[in-house]
Amino acid sequence: MIITLDNAYQSELLLLPARNSAGELKGLEVLVNFTGVGSDVRIPTELVIPRLSAAEELGKVRTSP
């Protein structure tokens, strides 16, 4: 997803598996980073989320890279 505030940012999703001591998968932690399109500039997720519309917020979950 690409979001435009003062600059254009794209979302990067990182999925981290959560496993128990036996190595069984118990869940996934989803981390979202927003980076500048064409640059390494990052914006804190806490600043982006409040500016998303309901459709954009739903789109960030439904779209896949």
Jmol script that loads the backbone (N, CA, C; Angstrom):
load data "model"
ATOM      1  N   MET A   1       0.850  -1.166   0.000  1.00  0.00           N
ATOM      2  CA  MET A   1       0.000   0.000   0.000  1.00  0.00           C
ATOM      3  C   MET A   1       0.891   1.223   0.000  1.00  0.00           C
ATOM      4  N   ILE A   2       0.526   2.216  -0.786  1.00  0.00           N
ATOM      5  CA  ILE A   2       1.248   3.487  -0.812  1.00  0.00           C
ATOM      6  C   ILE A   2       0.346   4.557  -0.222  1.00  0.00           C
ATOM      7  N   ILE A   3       0.885   5.307   0.724  1.00  0.00           N
ATOM      8  CA  ILE A   3       0.160   6.370   1.420  1.00  0.00           C
ATOM      9  C   ILE A   3       0.893   7.675   1.147  1.00  0.00           C
ATOM     10  N   THR A   4       0.164   8.739   0.855  1.00  0.00           N
ATOM     11  CA  THR A   4       0.787  10.028   0.617  1.00  0.00           C
ATOM     12  C   THR A   4       0.380  10.991   1.724  1.00  0.00           C
ATOM     13  N   LEU A   5       1.348  11.444   2.490  1.00  0.00           N
ATOM     14  CA  LEU A   5       1.130  12.496   3.487  1.00  0.00           C
ATOM     15  C   LEU A   5       1.808  13.722   2.869  1.00  0.00           C
ATOM     16  N   ASP A   6       2.924  14.178   3.425  1.00  0.00           N
ATOM     17  CA  ASP A   6       3.717  15.198   2.741  1.00  0.00           C
ATOM     18  C   ASP A   6       4.612  14.519   1.706  1.00  0.00           C
ATOM     19  N   ASN A   7       4.931  13.256   1.946  1.00  0.00           N
ATOM     20  CA  ASN A   7       5.715  12.421   1.042  1.00  0.00           C
ATOM     21  C   ASN A   7       4.951  11.122   0.838  1.00  0.00           C
ATOM     22  N   ALA A   8       5.343  10.349  -0.156  1.00  0.00           N
ATOM     23  CA  ALA A   8       4.712   9.044  -0.387  1.00  0.00           C
ATOM     24  C   ALA A   8       5.440   7.987   0.438  1.00  0.00           C
ATOM     25  N   TYR A   9       4.670   7.160   1.123  1.00  0.00           N
ATOM     26  CA  TYR A   9       5.212   6.081   1.943  1.00  0.00           C
ATOM     27  C   TYR A   9       4.576   4.770   1.522  1.00  0.00           C
ATOM     28  N   GLN A  10       5.334   3.694   1.652  1.00  0.00           N
ATOM     29  CA  GLN A  10       4.794   2.365   1.383  1.00  0.00           C
ATOM     30  C   GLN A  10       4.903   1.526   2.640  1.00  0.00           C
ATOM     31  N   SER A  11       3.987   0.582   2.784  1.00  0.00           N
ATOM     32  CA  SER A  11       4.008  -0.274   3.966  1.00  0.00           C
ATOM     33  C   SER A  11       4.871  -1.496   3.703  1.00  0.00           C
ATOM     34  N   GLU A  12       5.560  -1.930   4.738  1.00  0.00           N
ATOM     35  CA  GLU A  12       6.335  -3.160   4.717  1.00  0.00           C
ATOM     36  C   GLU A  12       5.840  -4.009   5.876  1.00  0.00           C
ATOM     37  N   LEU A  13       5.445  -5.233   5.577  1.00  0.00           N
ATOM     38  CA  LEU A  13       4.948  -6.139   6.607  1.00  0.00           C
ATOM     39  C   LEU A  13       6.014  -7.162   6.951  1.00  0.00           C
ATOM     40  N   LEU A  14       6.176  -7.433   8.236  1.00  0.00           N
ATOM     41  CA  LEU A  14       7.089  -8.454   8.718  1.00  0.00           C
ATOM     42  C   LEU A  14       6.279  -9.389   9.603  1.00  0.00           C
ATOM     43  N   LEU A  15       6.260 -10.667   9.266  1.00  0.00           N
ATOM     44  CA  LEU A  15       5.518 -11.661  10.043  1.00  0.00           C
ATOM     45  C   LEU A  15       6.509 -12.473  10.860  1.00  0.00           C
ATOM     46  N   LEU A  16       6.353 -12.439  12.181  1.00  0.00           N
ATOM     47  CA  LEU A  16       7.237 -13.177  13.074  1.00  0.00           C
ATOM     48  C   LEU A  16       6.470 -14.316  13.731  1.00  0.00           C
ATOM     49  N   PRO A  17       6.929 -15.561  13.554  1.00  0.00           N
ATOM     50  CA  PRO A  17       6.226 -16.685  14.165  1.00  0.00           C
ATOM     51  C   PRO A  17       6.440 -16.708  15.678  1.00  0.00           C
ATOM     52  N   ALA A  18       5.390 -17.058  16.402  1.00  0.00           N
ATOM     53  CA  ALA A  18       5.471 -17.253  17.852  1.00  0.00           C
ATOM     54  C   ALA A  18       5.342 -18.752  18.095  1.00  0.00           C
ATOM     55  N   ARG A  19       6.372 -19.346  18.681  1.00  0.00           N
ATOM     56  CA  ARG A  19       6.386 -20.797  18.902  1.00  0.00           C
ATOM     57  C   ARG A  19       6.536 -21.105  20.385  1.00  0.00           C
ATOM     58  N   ASN A  20       5.994 -22.254  20.781  1.00  0.00           N
ATOM     59  CA  ASN A  20       6.161 -22.692  22.167  1.00  0.00           C
ATOM     60  C   ASN A  20       7.478 -23.450  22.292  1.00  0.00           C
ATOM     61  N   SER A  21       7.778 -23.949  23.478  1.00  0.00           N
ATOM     62  CA  SER A  21       9.058 -24.626  23.720  1.00  0.00           C
ATOM     63  C   SER A  21       9.210 -25.906  22.904  1.00  0.00           C
ATOM     64  N   ALA A  22       8.102 -26.483  22.436  1.00  0.00           N
ATOM     65  CA  ALA A  22       8.153 -27.684  21.599  1.00  0.00           C
ATOM     66  C   ALA A  22       8.330 -27.329  20.120  1.00  0.00           C
ATOM     67  N   GLY A  23       8.365 -26.045  19.801  1.00  0.00           N
ATOM     68  CA  GLY A  23       8.542 -25.611  18.430  1.00  0.00           C
ATOM     69  C   GLY A  23       7.261 -25.504  17.631  1.00  0.00           C
ATOM     70  N   GLU A  24       6.115 -25.704  18.284  1.00  0.00           N
ATOM     71  CA  GLU A  24       4.831 -25.610  17.583  1.00  0.00           C
ATOM     72  C   GLU A  24       4.448 -24.146  17.384  1.00  0.00           C
ATOM     73  N   LEU A  25       3.902 -23.862  16.212  1.00  0.00           N
ATOM     74  CA  LEU A  25       3.461 -22.505  15.907  1.00  0.00           C
ATOM     75  C   LEU A  25       2.213 -22.175  16.719  1.00  0.00           C
ATOM     76  N   LYS A  26       2.266 -21.088  17.469  1.00  0.00           N
ATOM     77  CA  LYS A  26       1.129 -20.668  18.292  1.00  0.00           C
ATOM     78  C   LYS A  26       0.482 -19.385  17.788  1.00  0.00           C
ATOM     79  N   GLY A  27       1.157 -18.671  16.922  1.00  0.00           N
ATOM     80  CA  GLY A  27       0.594 -17.435  16.393  1.00  0.00           C
ATOM     81  C   GLY A  27       1.622 -16.684  15.567  1.00  0.00           C
ATOM     82  N   LEU A  28       1.200 -15.548  15.044  1.00  0.00           N
ATOM     83  CA  LEU A  28       2.078 -14.678  14.264  1.00  0.00           C
ATOM     84  C   LEU A  28       1.994 -13.263  14.804  1.00  0.00           C
ATOM     85  N   GLU A  29       3.142 -12.630  14.922  1.00  0.00           N
ATOM     86  CA  GLU A  29       3.176 -11.211  15.253  1.00  0.00           C
ATOM     87  C   GLU A  29       3.367 -10.464  13.941  1.00  0.00           C
ATOM     88  N   VAL A  30       2.526  -9.486  13.692  1.00  0.00           N
ATOM     89  CA  VAL A  30       2.601  -8.714  12.454  1.00  0.00           C
ATOM     90  C   VAL A  30       3.163  -7.335  12.782  1.00  0.00           C
ATOM     91  N   LEU A  31       4.295  -7.004  12.172  1.00  0.00           N
ATOM     92  CA  LEU A  31       4.903  -5.692  12.345  1.00  0.00           C
ATOM     93  C   LEU A  31       4.761  -4.924  11.041  1.00  0.00           C
ATOM     94  N   VAL A  32       4.360  -3.671  11.142  1.00  0.00           N
ATOM     95  CA  VAL A  32       4.184  -2.828   9.957  1.00  0.00           C
ATOM     96  C   VAL A  32       5.130  -1.642  10.068  1.00  0.00           C
ATOM     97  N   ASN A  33       5.901  -1.427   9.017  1.00  0.00           N
ATOM     98  CA  ASN A  33       6.759  -0.253   8.914  1.00  0.00           C
ATOM     99  C   ASN A  33       6.330   0.540   7.696  1.00  0.00           C
ATOM    100  N   PHE A  34       6.439   1.846   7.775  1.00  0.00           N
ATOM    101  CA  PHE A  34       6.163   2.708   6.633  1.00  0.00           C
ATOM    102  C   PHE A  34       7.467   3.387   6.243  1.00  0.00           C
ATOM    103  N   THR A  35       7.886   3.187   4.989  1.00  0.00           N
ATOM    104  CA  THR A  35       9.122   3.772   4.490  1.00  0.00           C
ATOM    105  C   THR A  35       8.817   4.632   3.275  1.00  0.00           C
ATOM    106  N   GLY A  36       9.672   5.607   3.049  1.00  0.00           N
ATOM    107  CA  GLY A  36       9.492   6.482   1.898  1.00  0.00           C
ATOM    108  C   GLY A  36       9.645   5.714   0.598  1.00  0.00           C
ATOM    109  N   VAL A  37       8.809   6.028  -0.377  1.00  0.00           N
ATOM    110  CA  VAL A  37       8.915   5.404  -1.696  1.00  0.00           C
ATOM    111  C   VAL A  37      10.206   5.914  -2.335  1.00  0.00           C
ATOM    112  N   GLY A  38      11.101   5.011  -2.678  1.00  0.00           N
ATOM    113  CA  GLY A  38      12.364   5.387  -3.302  1.00  0.00           C
ATOM    114  C   GLY A  38      13.411   5.909  -2.334  1.00  0.00           C
ATOM    115  N   SER A  39      13.186   5.765  -1.032  1.00  0.00           N
ATOM    116  CA  SER A  39      14.178   6.208  -0.044  1.00  0.00           C
ATOM    117  C   SER A  39      14.076   5.332   1.199  1.00  0.00           C
ATOM    118  N   ASP A  40      15.023   5.522   2.103  1.00  0.00           N
ATOM    119  CA  ASP A  40      15.020   4.753   3.347  1.00  0.00           C
ATOM    120  C   ASP A  40      14.412   5.528   4.511  1.00  0.00           C
ATOM    121  N   VAL A  41      13.712   6.615   4.216  1.00  0.00           N
ATOM    122  CA  VAL A  41      13.092   7.419   5.265  1.00  0.00           C
ATOM    123  C   VAL A  41      11.925   6.640   5.858  1.00  0.00           C
ATOM    124  N   ARG A  42      11.891   6.532   7.172  1.00  0.00           N
ATOM    125  CA  ARG A  42      10.811   5.820   7.859  1.00  0.00           C
ATOM    126  C   ARG A  42       9.963   6.808   8.650  1.00  0.00           C
ATOM    127  N   ILE A  43       8.680   6.497   8.744  1.00  0.00           N
ATOM    128  CA  ILE A  43       7.773   7.290   9.570  1.00  0.00           C
ATOM    129  C   ILE A  43       7.177   6.336  10.604  1.00  0.00           C
ATOM    130  N   PRO A  44       7.100   6.745  11.862  1.00  0.00           N
ATOM    131  CA  PRO A  44       6.532   5.862  12.882  1.00  0.00           C
ATOM    132  C   PRO A  44       5.089   5.479  12.555  1.00  0.00           C
ATOM    133  N   THR A  45       4.785   4.214  12.726  1.00  0.00           N
ATOM    134  CA  THR A  45       3.441   3.694  12.456  1.00  0.00           C
ATOM    135  C   THR A  45       2.390   4.469  13.238  1.00  0.00           C
ATOM    136  N   GLU A  46       2.725   4.890  14.446  1.00  0.00           N
ATOM    137  CA  GLU A  46       1.776   5.615  15.296  1.00  0.00           C
ATOM    138  C   GLU A  46       1.343   6.940  14.671  1.00  0.00           C
ATOM    139  N   LEU A  47       2.166   7.504  13.788  1.00  0.00           N
ATOM    140  CA  LEU A  47       1.805   8.753  13.115  1.00  0.00           C
ATOM    141  C   LEU A  47       0.980   8.509  11.856  1.00  0.00           C
ATOM    142  N   VAL A  48       1.110   7.322  11.263  1.00  0.00           N
ATOM    143  CA  VAL A  48       0.402   7.019  10.016  1.00  0.00           C
ATOM    144  C   VAL A  48      -1.009   6.518  10.277  1.00  0.00           C
ATOM    145  N   ILE A  49      -1.170   5.587  11.201  1.00  0.00           N
ATOM    146  CA  ILE A  49      -2.455   4.918  11.431  1.00  0.00           C
ATOM    147  C   ILE A  49      -3.605   5.903  11.651  1.00  0.00           C
ATOM    148  N   PRO A  50      -3.451   6.953  12.481  1.00  0.00           N
ATOM    149  CA  PRO A  50      -4.584   7.874  12.681  1.00  0.00           C
ATOM    150  C   PRO A  50      -4.996   8.631  11.415  1.00  0.00           C
ATOM    151  N   ARG A  51      -4.132   8.704  10.414  1.00  0.00           N
ATOM    152  CA  ARG A  51      -4.436   9.448   9.187  1.00  0.00           C
ATOM    153  C   ARG A  51      -5.068   8.581   8.107  1.00  0.00           C
ATOM    154  N   LEU A  52      -5.151   7.262   8.331  1.00  0.00           N
ATOM    155  CA  LEU A  52      -5.725   6.357   7.338  1.00  0.00           C
ATOM    156  C   LEU A  52      -7.242   6.402   7.369  1.00  0.00           C
ATOM    157  N   SER A  53      -7.837   6.332   6.196  1.00  0.00           N
ATOM    158  CA  SER A  53      -9.293   6.184   6.128  1.00  0.00           C
ATOM    159  C   SER A  53      -9.628   4.730   6.446  1.00  0.00           C
ATOM    160  N   ALA A  54     -10.895   4.440   6.674  1.00  0.00           N
ATOM    161  CA  ALA A  54     -11.311   3.061   6.953  1.00  0.00           C
ATOM    162  C   ALA A  54     -10.953   2.147   5.784  1.00  0.00           C
ATOM    163  N   ALA A  55     -11.129   2.624   4.558  1.00  0.00           N
ATOM    164  CA  ALA A  55     -10.806   1.819   3.370  1.00  0.00           C
ATOM    165  C   ALA A  55      -9.306   1.549   3.276  1.00  0.00           C
ATOM    166  N   GLU A  56      -8.475   2.556   3.579  1.00  0.00           N
ATOM    167  CA  GLU A  56      -7.022   2.366   3.540  1.00  0.00           C
ATOM    168  C   GLU A  56      -6.578   1.401   4.629  1.00  0.00           C
ATOM    169  N   GLU A  57      -7.178   1.506   5.806  1.00  0.00           N
ATOM    170  CA  GLU A  57      -6.801   0.615   6.896  1.00  0.00           C
ATOM    171  C   GLU A  57      -7.152  -0.827   6.556  1.00  0.00           C
ATOM    172  N   LEU A  58      -8.314  -1.044   5.963  1.00  0.00           N
ATOM    173  CA  LEU A  58      -8.705  -2.378   5.537  1.00  0.00           C
ATOM    174  C   LEU A  58      -7.794  -2.858   4.411  1.00  0.00           C
ATOM    175  N   GLY A  59      -7.423  -1.970   3.515  1.00  0.00           N
ATOM    176  CA  GLY A  59      -6.544  -2.321   2.402  1.00  0.00           C
ATOM    177  C   GLY A  59      -5.177  -2.763   2.854  1.00  0.00           C
ATOM    178  N   LYS A  60      -4.680  -2.213   3.962  1.00  0.00           N
ATOM    179  CA  LYS A  60      -3.351  -2.594   4.422  1.00  0.00           C
ATOM    180  C   LYS A  60      -3.336  -4.037   4.884  1.00  0.00           C
ATOM    181  N   VAL A  61      -4.495  -4.545   5.311  1.00  0.00           N
ATOM    182  CA  VAL A  61      -4.583  -5.938   5.737  1.00  0.00           C
ATOM    183  C   VAL A  61      -4.811  -6.852   4.542  1.00  0.00           C
ATOM    184  N   ARG A  62      -5.575  -6.409   3.573  1.00  0.00           N
ATOM    185  CA  ARG A  62      -5.954  -7.258   2.436  1.00  0.00           C
ATOM    186  C   ARG A  62      -4.915  -7.325   1.336  1.00  0.00           C
ATOM    187  N   THR A  63      -4.101  -6.295   1.176  1.00  0.00           N
ATOM    188  CA  THR A  63      -3.142  -6.310   0.075  1.00  0.00           C
ATOM    189  C   THR A  63      -1.937  -7.143   0.445  1.00  0.00           C
ATOM    190  N   SER A  64      -1.357  -7.756  -0.546  1.00  0.00           N
ATOM    191  CA  SER A  64      -0.133  -8.515  -0.320  1.00  0.00           C
ATOM    192  C   SER A  64       0.931  -8.004  -1.273  1.00  0.00           C
ATOM    193  N   PRO A  65       2.200  -8.016  -0.817  1.00  0.00           N
ATOM    194  CA  PRO A  65       3.274  -7.461  -1.651  1.00  0.00           C
ATOM    195  C   PRO A  65       3.531  -8.297  -2.882  1.00  0.00           C
TER     196      PRO A  65
END
end "model"
wireframe off; spacefill off
backbone 0.3
color backbone group
